[in-house]
Amino acid sequence: MTKYDWLLLIHLLGAFCFLSGSIVAGILHAAATRRDRPSEVALLLGLVRPMVAVVGAGSIVVLVFGVWLARDAGYGVSDGWVVAAIALWAVSNALAGPAGKSLRQARELAERLAANGNHPSEELHRAVADRRALIFNYTSFLLLIVILVLMVFKPGS
């Protein structure tokens, strides 16, 4: 295998972690919005935590190896599609941060409620279904799809 092949492989593995971790976290969040028992919500949101690590690691790997790969393949880091991908990567990560904080607070509330009787709570339902967190997460995921399209088609190159 050539250096390019190794860079591409590692970049694609990072992209897989970034995207698949985001999908799994989104599915778990969606499932938590449909549960009433705090213990179930706490379990589902607790399962999001390892996905955050997968997404974070994939995010760093995809950026570092993506830039390295672009340079090795003869693309300039200042090429429009590379700049756009990096900018969208930054925005996607910036949106995921506040959404993650909101979900962490919802998980902590669910854990407290589960320990104190495990009764359904309107406050917990509102916290899990926080509109701002949902919008940030879905927007962040859509940006990942746009980045994927940029990587595949490399417009303007």
Secondary structure, DSSP 4 states (H G I P E B T S, - for coil): --HHHHHHHHHHHHHHHHHHHHHHHHHHHHHHHT--SHHHHHHHHHHHHHHHHHHHHHHHHHHHHHHHHHHHTT--TTSHHHHHHHHHHHHHHHHHHHHHHHHHHHHHHHHHHHHTT----HHHHHHHT-HHHHHHHHHHHHHHHHHHHHHHH-TT-
